[in-house]
Amino acid sequence: MVNRLSAEALWQFSLALYPKVQPLCLQWQDELGANVNLLLLLCYLEQQQLSIGRQQLQQLQAELENFSARFTRPLRQLRRRVSESGLDTAMQQQLKQTLLASELDLERLEQKLLVQHCPALAMQPAQVLELYLQLLNADASAVAGQLIDLRQALYK
C-alpha cells in the first residue's frame, strides 16, 4: 500500500493533461455529472498504476460533491451567467476573468481535498476510470471510444 500522494504532483499532472482532454472532461461533467478533478485524480492513479476500491471511490465522490455543490458549481454558474448581466463587453470580460481565476482556485482546493481524503492506495493497476463511470451510471458502450481517447492522451 502507498500511504499518500502529493497535491502538488496531482496539480502539475492535471495542468499537463487537462488541455488535451478538456472537451471530453467538460462533456462528461455536463452529461454524466462527473467531477473533473476526481476524473483527473483517477487518471493520475491509473498512470501511476495505483488504485482504490469502489467504496473508497464513493467516499471521495461524496466528500467532493459536498464541497463542489457549496462552492465550485455556484461560482461556475455565476461565471456562465455574466453575459446576462447587462454590463458592457469589456466589463463582462473582466468579470468573467475574475470569476474564472476564483473558479480555478476552487478547483485546486478540490484537488487538495481529494488528496487529503484519499485512502491508502493499492500498488496495482486497476480500471478506476471504468469504476467511476459505472458509479455515474454511464452507458459503457457509449463512452467506450471516449475512454480510449482519454487513455491515449494519458500515455502520450
C-alpha positions, 0 to 999 in steps of 0.5 A: 500500500502507498500511504499518500500522494502529493497535491502538488504532483496531482496539480502539475499532472492535471495542468499537463493533461487537462488541455488535451482532454478538456472537451471530453472532461467538460462533456462528461461533467455536463452529461454524466455529472462527473467531477473533473478533478476526481476524473483527473485524480483517477487518471493520475492513479491509473498512470501511476498504476495505483488504485482504490476500491469502489467504496473508497471511490464513493467516499471521495465522490461524496466528500467532493460533491459536498464541497463542489455543490457549496462552492465550485458549481455556484461560482461556475454558474455565476461565471456562465451567467455574466453575459446576462448581466447587462454590463458592457463587453469589456466589463463582462470580460473582466468579470468573467476573468475574475470569476474564472481565476476564483473558479480555478482556485476552487478547483485546486482546493478540490484537488487538495481535498481529494488528496487529503481524503484519499485512502491508502492506495493499492500498488496495482493497476486497476480500471478506476476510470471504468469504476467511476463511470459505472458509479455515474451510471454511464452507458459503457458502450457509449463512452467506450471510444471516449475512454480510449481517447482519454487513455491515449492522451494519458500515455502520450 
